[in-house]
Amino acid sequence: MPTDALIDALIADLRTLVAFPTVSSRPVTAIAAFLAERFEALGFAIECFDDPTMPGKTNVVCTIGPADSDGLVLSGHMDVVPTEGQPWTGDPFVVRQQHDGRLLGRGTADMKGFLAACLSGLASLDLRRLKRQVILVWTHDEEVGCHGSAHLARTLQALDRRLPSACWIGEPTDFQILRKHAGHVGVEVRLFGRAAHSAYPELGANAVVGASRVVAALDALGRRWATHDSGAGGEPTDQRAGSFAAQGVPLNVGNIHGGTAINIVPDRCTVQLGFRPQPGMGHAALFAELQACLDEVRLPDGSRLESELLRVTPSLLTRAGTDLQGLLARHASTPDVGTAGYATDGGNLVAVGCEPLIFGPGSIKVAHQADEYVAAQALVEAAQQVAAVVTARCL
């Protein structure tokens, strides 16, 4: 396809994709239907895996080519982050093209640009000639904990189905290959005290005071983990990951909610926190160490606490030198293979046979910001890369 025609097709598809306001709090059914229709027209078999616990949420899996042939997975998420309170210079859900070729809009970089590139790149190929399978995985709610890919992985495991080992996740990396990232574990600590009139605090048990002691203990634990003293939790589950443990495990207390009025001794308080296991680490030992830390907190008499795992997004550590790495290296902006500073769906897709690599158009540095953008030329390159990698791996 001539470059001008390719740019026109890419921009048209990007405009359509961005116009779906798929903020994670909203349904993704409309964009899922659009993608399903477009890829079905290219010959893909379509499956939608609805999440029964989350109305309006679905994962789309599109399959073409000989079964069980260890071909290629192309994966991306359909949701985007909110725009409220950000200083956008126009409607975030209407793509605006700038004179310098930038395409502004929510999700242009993260990561609807890659979805548009897949549409054009795959449309340029004769997919009837595939010798290996191509599977497209479009997920929901990646931005709020990779919930879609977690649900999909559990579903496929229950069906005893695996995906191809070569798995390309098109997050914005400025075309650098990334093969690892930390995980992200969310925890909620709930404190229960006893309400009383504030004139007689001795009759109550102050849950907010208890929370302050919890936060102090968590702060000390976080400082210890940051200096690499993470106890049993610091042992990597993969021997290749040993060097990453030296980076420490970040822990962040994210929010506190408690109390109802200044003249009532508060009987409830909630603390939410997150920690990030390094590539190759599991989360279970770290959570056990955190729980042991909480058990040692001296709470006000008459109060107690409980803790709960809210979410677990696994870390990713893909071995160096995979076949897909060699194919992507031909198109990479740098020979260096790096580490993502954020979690992706790749951590969950490992469970169904994938060895994910992260590589895509646009920059993570403009993602989640007002006037997020991707360069039109980057989309052209991404579409051409999709066609080239599919050809080399599967045709």
C-alpha positions, 0 to 999 in steps of 0.5 A, spaced: 500 500 500 502 506 498 505 510 504 499 516 503 494 511 503 497 507 509 497 513 513 490 515 511 487 508 513 491 508 519 488 515 521 481 513 520 482 507 524 485 510 530 479 516 529 474 510 530 478 507 536 479 513 540 472 515 539 470 509 543 471 512 550 473 506 553 476 509 560 476 503 565 470 504 569 466 504 562 464 498 558 468 495 552 463 492 548 462 497 543 470 497 541 470 489 542 464 489 537 468 493 532 474 489 532 471 483 532 467 485 525 474 488 522 478 482 524 472 477 522 472 480 515 480 478 514 478 471 516 479 470 523 475 466 527 472 470 533 471 469 540 469 473 546 470 471 553 465 475 557 467 477 565 461 475 569 463 479 575 464 485 571 458 487 566 460 490 560 467 487 560 470 482 555 476 480 552 476 478 544 481 473 541 481 472 534 484 466 531 487 464 524 491 459 521 493 452 522 491 450 529 497 448 534 502 451 530 506 455 535 505 461 531 504 468 534 500 472 539 499 480 537 496 483 544 494 489 546 488 492 551 482 496 549 481 500 555 484 507 557 486 512 563 481 517 565 481 524 562 478 528 568 482 534 571 487 534 565 488 540 561 487 537 554 487 542 548 481 539 545 476 533 546 480 527 548 476 522 544 477 526 538 483 525 534 487 531 532 492 531 527 498 536 528 502 540 523 508 536 525 505 529 524 503 528 531 496 525 532 493 527 539 488 523 543 487 519 549 489 512 547 493 514 541 500 512 544 497 507 550 495 503 546 490 504 540 495 506 535 498 499 536 491 496 534 490 500 528 497 498 526 495 491 526 488 492 522 492 495 517 498 491 517 494 484 517 490 487 512 496 487 507 497 480 507 494 474 504 492 470 511 490 464 507 497 462 506 499 462 513 503 456 515 503 458 523 497 460 527 496 468 528 492 469 534 490 476 536 488 478 544 485 484 546 483 485 553 479 489 558 481 493 564 489 493 563 490 500 566 487 498 573 490 491 574 490 487 568 484 484 570 482 482 563 488 478 561 488 475 568 481 472 567 482 470 560 488 466 562 484 463 568 479 461 562 484 458 557 487 454 563 480 451 565 479 449 557 486 446 557 488 451 551 495 454 550 497 460 546 503 461 541 510 462 545 511 468 541 507 474 544 508 481 542 505 486 546 504 493 543 505 497 549 508 504 547 516 503 547 519 507 542 520 501 538 525 498 544 524 491 545 523 490 553 523 483 556 521 484 563 517 488 568 516 488 575 509 486 578 504 490 582 500 487 588 495 491 591 493 490 599 487 493 603 488 493 610 482 494 614 482 497 622 476 496 626 475 500 633 469 502 637 466 509 636 465 513 642 463 521 643 470 525 642 469 528 649 470 521 652 475 518 647 477 513 653 470 509 651 472 508 644 478 505 640 480 509 635 481 506 628 485 512 625 490 512 630 491 504 629 492 506 622 497 511 623 501 506 627 500 501 621 502 506 616 509 507 620 510 500 620 509 499 613 513 505 612 519 502 615 518 495 612 518 499 605 525 502 607 527 495 609 525 492 602 528 498 598 535 497 601 534 489 598 532 486 605 526 483 603 527 477 607 524 470 604 520 475 599 527 477 596 528 470 593 527 470 586 522 464 583 527 464 577 534 463 578 535 468 572 532 473 576 537 473 582 540 480 579 534 483 579 532 482 587 538 487 588 533 493 585 529 492 592 521 492 592 518 498 592 512 499 597 507 505 597 501 507 601 496 510 596 490 512 600 487 512 607 480 513 609 477 513 616 472 517 620 466 520 620 466 527 624 471 530 628 466 529 634 466 521 634 472 517 635 472 513 629 471 506 629 473 504 621 479 506 617 482 503 611 489 503 608 491 501 601 498 500 599 501 497 593 508 493 592 512 491 586 515 484 586 521 485 581 522 480 575 522 473 577 519 474 584 513 471 586 508 475 591 506 470 596 513 470 601 512 478 600 505 478 602 507 473 608 512 478 610 507 484 610 502 480 614 507 478 619 509 486 620 502 488 621 501 482 626 506 486 630 503 493 630 501 495 637 493 497 636 489 501 641 486 497 646 479 494 643 481 494 636 483 489 630 485 489 623 485 485 617 488 485 610 486 482 603 490 482 597 486 486 592 489 484 586 496 481 583 499 483 577 505 478 576 512 480 574 515 478 567 521 475 565 522 473 558 528 469 557 533 473 552 534 471 545 527 468 543 525 467 536 521 473 536 526 478 539 530 476 533 525 478 529 523 485 532 530 486 533 530 488 525 526 493 527 528 496 533 530 503 535 536 500 539 540 494 540 539 494 547 533 490 550 530 493 556 525 493 562 519 496 562 517 501 568 510 499 568 506 492 569 503 489 562 498 483 560 504 479 559 505 477 566 498 474 566 499 471 559 505 467 561 501 462 564 498 460 558 504 458 554 507 465 552 514 468 552 512 476 551 516 481 549 513 489 549 515 493 543 510 498 540 509 505 537 509 511 541 512 513 548 510 511 555 512 518 557 506 521 553 501 516 556 496 518 561 497 525 560 493 531 557 494 531 549 497 524 549 500 523 542 503 518 537 507 520 531 503 518 524 510 516 521 510 511 527 504 508 526 506 507 519 512 503 521 508 499 526 503 497 521 509 495 516 513 491 522 506 487 523 506 485 516 514 483 516 514 479 523 507 475 521 510 474 514 517 472 517 514 467 523 507 465 520 507 465 512 
